[in-house]
Amino acid sequence: MKVRQVNRYVILVSLIVCISFILMGTLSAFAKTPTIALVPKWEGIPYFTVAAEGAKLAGKQLGVNVIYVGPSEPDATQQVQVINNLILRGVDAIGISVMDANVLKPVIKKAREAGIHVFTWDSDAPDSEREVMVQQVSPKELGYTVMDLLAKEMNYKGKFAIITGDLASNQLNEWMEYEKERYQQKYAKTMELASIKAPGVTFDKVFDTVSTMMRTMPEITGYIGEHSEAGPGIAAAAEHVKVSPQKVVAVAITTPDNMRKYFKKGNSVVRYGVLWDVKALGYVSVWVGKQLIEGKPLTDKVPGIEQFEAIEEGYPKYIPEKKWVLLGPPLIFNEKNIDKYHF
């Protein structure tokens, strides 16, 4: 009897152990891989295409599912529709490059109420319920840098114009305010901000607006391009109108790839581009979403960040008082160093 009882006990324990292993394997097989959605302002322009490459790279290297989806044109109401669809799909986190903060605040709140982590990247909605912003660069440092570069190229005298995109954009407005602040601090005695135009954020609209300005407002000898399509738009307009780079100069917040063909000619009115590593921005944004989902600190080092040569030592860094993950200082490029950068 004792032998039979022992055998039964051994068999029972063995069965429990086997069932436990089977259950562990089954649970592991069905363990949910986090899904992070990144929503650009709109799809189809080089800037956001490069950001998508970085996001998808992060998905592979960090072990998360990445959905990269945005409107087909720069339209805040379309962004809202995209985000509503993502809420219905039950994604774990949504990162948004905000087109219009006031329009998007309600849908951000809706996503948070649905238990979805929400953060912003590239362009913020600071008064919304977003949890953190992946800030590509300090807006103040960027605005001051752009204004200082333009003033130097204009020999600290003359009239200049700012070509921005959408006046409802919190991001573009903030950069512009710091440019104006720097202008008032250092250059207002000998320079004049003569015009601010907001033709939109597409190449064609910038090209048309600046071409007209160069024909009808020849007294303007300096331009600031406030978004990625403004740099090439200004450069192409100057070529079209046949404006001499000895008479007109510009500085633009744009990508090296957007400016490459103009800089390679060696005579572009756009003297400098100022930006950040856009591919790294997409990559770090996905990492931030993963950290939020897993409840891990944003002060951790980003795995794989060393593959991005433009990111300086010690970055990205978390700025708790602003709820920013800061990518780094501005990156300045021109015809001499553009071959170092490919984004």
C-alpha positions in Angstrom: 0.0 0.0 0.0 2.8 2.4 0.9 4.5 1.8 -2.4 1.3 2.5 -4.3 0.7 5.7 -2.3 4.2 6.9 -3.0 3.8 6.1 -6.7 0.5 8.0 -6.8 2.1 11.0 -5.1 5.0 11.0 -7.6 2.7 10.8 -10.5 0.5 13.6 -9.1 3.5 15.9 -8.5 4.8 15.1 -12.0 1.5 16.0 -13.6 1.3 19.3 -11.7 4.8 20.2 -12.8 4.0 19.3 -16.4 0.8 21.3 -16.4 2.6 24.3 -14.9 5.2 24.2 -17.7 2.5 23.9 -20.3 0.6 26.9 -18.8 3.8 29.0 -18.6 4.5 28.3 -22.2 1.0 29.1 -23.2 0.9 32.3 -21.3 4.3 33.2 -22.7 3.1 32.5 -26.3 0.1 34.8 -25.7 1.9 37.5 -23.9 1.0 40.8 -25.5 3.7 42.7 -27.3 3.2 46.4 -26.6 1.9 48.4 -29.5 3.0 52.0 -29.9 1.5 54.4 -32.5 3.3 57.4 -33.7 1.1 60.1 -35.4 3.0 62.7 -37.6 1.4 66.0 -38.6 1.0 64.4 -42.0 2.6 61.7 -44.1 4.5 62.1 -47.3 7.2 64.7 -46.7 10.8 63.8 -46.2 11.0 65.0 -42.6 8.3 62.6 -41.4 9.4 59.8 -43.7 12.8 59.9 -41.9 11.1 60.0 -38.5 9.2 56.9 -39.5 12.4 55.1 -40.4 13.7 55.7 -36.9 10.4 54.6 -35.3 10.4 51.3 -37.2 14.0 50.7 -36.3 13.2 51.1 -32.7 10.3 48.7 -33.0 12.7 46.0 -34.3 15.5 46.7 -31.8 13.3 47.3 -28.7 10.8 44.5 -29.3 7.6 46.5 -29.7 5.0 46.8 -32.4 5.1 50.2 -34.1 2.2 51.7 -36.1 3.2 54.9 -38.0 0.1 56.6 -39.4 -1.0 60.2 -40.0 -3.2 62.4 -42.1 -2.6 62.7 -45.9 -2.4 66.4 -45.5 -1.7 69.0 -42.7 -5.1 69.0 -41.1 -5.8 68.8 -37.4 -9.3 67.4 -37.8 -7.8 64.5 -39.8 -5.3 64.0 -37.0 -8.2 63.7 -34.6 -9.8 61.0 -36.8 -6.5 59.1 -37.0 -6.2 59.1 -33.2 -9.9 58.1 -32.7 -9.2 55.0 -34.9 -6.1 54.2 -32.8 -8.2 54.4 -29.6 -10.7 51.9 -31.1 -7.8 49.6 -32.0 -6.8 49.6 -28.4 -3.1 50.5 -28.8 -1.0 50.8 -25.7 0.5 54.2 -26.3 0.1 57.0 -28.8 2.8 59.6 -29.6 1.5 62.7 -31.5 3.3 65.5 -33.5 0.6 68.0 -32.7 -0.8 70.1 -35.6 -3.1 72.2 -33.4 -3.0 71.8 -29.7 -6.5 73.3 -29.1 -8.1 70.9 -31.6 -6.3 67.8 -30.2 -6.8 68.4 -26.5 -10.2 66.6 -26.3 -9.0 63.5 -28.2 -5.9 63.3 -26.0 -8.1 63.3 -23.0 -10.3 60.7 -24.6 -7.3 58.4 -25.2 -6.1 58.8 -21.6 -9.6 58.0 -20.3 -9.4 54.8 -22.4 -6.2 53.8 -20.5 -3.9 54.6 -23.3 -0.6 56.3 -22.6 -0.2 59.6 -24.6 2.9 61.6 -25.3 3.8 64.2 -27.8 6.9 64.4 -30.0 8.2 67.0 -32.5 5.3 69.4 -31.7 3.6 69.7 -28.3 0.2 70.3 -26.6 1.6 71.4 -23.3 -1.8 72.2 -21.7 -3.3 68.8 -22.6 -3.2 65.6 -20.6 -0.2 64.2 -22.5 2.3 62.6 -20.1 5.6 63.7 -21.6 7.0 65.5 -24.7 9.9 64.2 -26.7 11.5 67.6 -27.3 13.9 67.5 -30.2 15.7 70.7 -29.1 15.2 73.5 -26.6 12.9 76.0 -28.4 14.7 79.0 -26.8 18.1 77.7 -27.9 16.8 77.0 -31.4 15.2 80.4 -31.8 18.3 82.2 -30.6 20.6 80.2 -32.8 18.5 80.8 -35.9 18.3 84.6 -35.2 22.1 84.8 -34.4 23.0 83.0 -37.7 20.7 85.2 -39.8 22.0 88.5 -38.2 25.6 87.5 -38.8 24.9 86.6 -42.5 23.1 90.0 -42.9 26.1 91.8 -41.4 23.7 92.9 -38.6 21.7 95.3 -40.8 18.7 95.4 -43.1 15.1 94.1 -43.2 14.1 90.4 -42.8 11.0 88.3 -43.0 9.9 85.1 -41.2 8.2 82.4 -43.3 6.2 80.2 -40.9 3.6 77.6 -41.6 0.3 77.5 -39.6 -0.2 80.2 -37.1 -2.1 77.7 -35.0 1.0 75.6 -34.5 2.2 75.9 -30.9 5.7 74.6 -32.0 6.3 77.1 -34.8 4.9 80.0 -32.8 7.2 79.2 -29.9 10.3 79.1 -32.1 9.2 82.4 -33.7 8.7 84.1 -30.4 12.2 83.2 -29.3 13.6 84.5 -32.6 11.7 87.8 -32.1 12.9 87.9 -28.5 16.5 87.5 -29.6 16.0 90.1 -32.3 14.7 92.7 -29.8 17.5 91.9 -27.4 20.4 92.3 -29.8 19.6 93.4 -33.3 16.6 95.8 -33.3 18.7 98.9 -33.6 20.1 98.0 -37.0 17.7 95.4 -38.3 14.0 95.4 -38.9 11.5 92.5 -38.8 9.5 93.7 -41.9 7.1 90.8 -42.5 5.8 87.5 -41.1 4.1 85.3 -43.7 2.3 82.0 -43.0 1.7 80.4 -46.4 1.4 76.9 -45.0 3.8 74.0 -44.5 4.1 72.7 -48.1 7.0 73.4 -50.6 4.6 74.8 -53.2 3.0 77.3 -51.0 6.3 78.6 -49.6 7.7 78.8 -53.1 4.8 80.8 -54.4 4.8 83.2 -51.5 8.5 83.9 -51.3 8.7 84.2 -55.1 6.1 87.0 -54.9 7.9 88.6 -52.0 11.3 88.6 -53.7 9.7 90.3 -56.8 7.6 92.9 -54.9 9.6 93.5 -51.7 13.3 93.7 -52.8 14.1 95.7 -49.6 13.9 92.4 -47.6 17.4 90.9 -47.7 17.0 88.2 -45.1 14.6 85.3 -44.6 14.0 82.8 -41.8 12.4 79.5 -42.8 10.4 78.1 -39.9 9.7 74.5 -41.0 11.3 71.7 -43.1 9.7 72.7 -46.4 10.5 76.4 -46.0 14.2 76.0 -46.6 14.0 74.4 -50.0 11.0 76.6 -50.8 13.0 79.8 -50.2 16.1 78.4 -52.0 14.0 77.4 -55.1 12.2 80.8 -55.1 15.5 82.7 -55.2 16.7 80.6 -58.1 13.4 81.1 -59.9 13.4 84.9 -59.5 17.1 85.0 -60.1 17.9 86.7 -56.8 21.6 86.9 -56.1 22.9 85.2 -52.9 25.1 88.3 -52.5 21.9 90.3 -52.0 19.6 88.0 -50.1 20.4 85.4 -47.4 18.4 82.9 -45.4 18.5 80.5 -42.5 16.1 77.6 -42.2 14.9 75.0 -39.8 15.0 72.1 -42.2 16.7 68.8 -43.0 20.1 68.2 -44.6 18.4 66.0 -47.3 16.0 68.8 -48.2 18.8 71.2 -48.7 21.5 68.9 -50.2 20.9 69.8 -53.9 20.9 73.5 -53.1 24.0 73.5 -51.0 25.8 71.3 -53.5 25.4 74.1 -56.1 27.4 76.3 -53.8 25.4 79.5 -54.4 22.2 79.1 -52.4 20.6 82.1 -50.6 20.0 79.6 -47.7 23.4 79.8 -45.8 22.6 77.5 -42.9 20.2 74.8 -42.0 19.4 74.1 -38.3 17.8 70.9 -37.1 18.3 67.7 -35.1 18.7 64.1 -35.9 15.1 63.3 -37.2 15.7 59.5 -37.4 16.9 59.6 -33.7 13.7 61.6 -32.8 11.5 58.8 -34.2 13.6 56.1 -32.4 13.6 57.9 -29.0 9.8 58.6 -29.3 9.1 54.8 -29.5 11.5 54.2 -26.6 9.5 56.8 -24.5 6.3 55.0 -25.4 7.8 51.7 -24.2 9.0 53.2 -20.9 5.5 54.6 -20.2 3.8 51.3 -20.9 6.3 49.4 -18.7 6.3 52.0 -15.9 10.0 52.5 -16.2 11.8 55.8 -15.6 12.6 58.2 -18.4 16.0 58.9 -16.8 17.2 55.5 -18.1 19.8 55.5 -20.9 18.2 54.8 -24.3 19.4 51.4 -25.6 21.0 51.8 -29.0 21.3 55.6 -28.9 25.0 55.4 -29.8 24.2 54.4 -33.4 23.1 58.0 -34.0 26.3 60.0 -34.4 24.6 63.4 -34.2 23.3 62.8 -30.6 25.8 64.3 -28.1 27.1 62.5 -25.0 24.6 62.7 -22.1 21.5 63.0 -24.3 18.6 62.4 -24.5 18.0 63.7 -21.0 14.8 64.0 -19.0 13.8 67.5 -17.8 11.2 66.8 -15.1 10.0 70.4 -14.5 8.9 70.6 -18.2 8.1 66.9 -18.6 10.5 66.8 -21.6 12.8 64.1 -22.9 15.3 66.4 -24.6 17.1 65.0 -27.7 20.0 67.5 -27.6 21.2 70.9 -28.7 20.6 72.3 -32.3 22.5 70.8 -35.1 23.9 73.4 -37.6 24.8 72.4 -41.1 25.9 74.2 -44.4 27.4 73.3 -47.7 30.8 72.5 -46.0 29.5 69.8 -43.6 26.3 68.6 -45.1 27.8 65.3 -46.2 28.1 64.3 -42.6 24.4 64.1 -42.2 21.9 61.9 -44.1 18.3 62.5 -42.8 
